Amino acid sequence: MKKIKKIKRGFSIGEVMLSAFILSVTLVMLVRAISNSIMYSLDSRNSIIASELAQEGAELVRNFRDNNWAAGKSSFDSTGFSHTSDENCIASYNSTKLNCNQGTSAFALKHNGRYYNQNSGDGTKFQRRIKVSLSGDEMTVYSIVTWNGGIPPRDVNKCNSGSKCVFAQSVLDDWRGTGT
């Protein structure tokens, strides 16, 4: 019997190059998928925070109206609402009234470790504009929040998730009216 010699052979250079190419393409796609996932997750987080801040703005205006009513004043008393219509207002949890005729720099929200507000704390990417319109015994409130670094638009129709903008709208009635 003749002995058959076994020749040990490794991978060819072509096989190694093909394997390295497939591995690198797979890794690039995996890293891209992970980075997109993180980006979408952060954008969703910011959208949720902005939605809550917009709702808070509308609720603060409602609180001012309720406090006026509880104090026996007209719900839309001038100490809480300085104008019948304004597009440049801010409202903070530590304020007792709506502050209007603000410059656009006042819209920036800060975070003081517990709350977002316009007064103190570290700067954030969020900005909130309160827009009010008083018509008879009814006030329409728009609380508009952006997180793209831009100023919240006056027109809520320009506010959408693509422009990193959300808003809350509330219609408030004057419970007491101006005559009581």
Sequence and secondary structure as in RCSB ss.txt:
>XXXX:A:sequence
MKKIKKIKRGFSIGEVMLSAFILSVTLVMLVRAISNSIMYSLDSRNSIIASELAQEGAELVRNFRDNNWAAGKSS
FDSTGFSHTSDENCIASYNSTKLNCNQGTSAFALKHNGRYYNQNSGDGTKFQRRIKVSLSGDEMTVYSIVTWNGG
IPPRDVNKCNSGSKCVFAQSVLDDWRGTGT
>XXXX:A:secstr
            HHHHHHHHHHHHHHHHHHHHHHHHHHHHHHHHHHHHHHHHHHHHHHHHHHHHHHHHHHTTS T
T TTT   SEEEEEB  TT SS B S  GGGGEEEE SS EESSSSEEEEEEEEEEEEEETTEEEEEEEEE SSS
   SSGGG  GGGTEEEEEEEEE SS S  
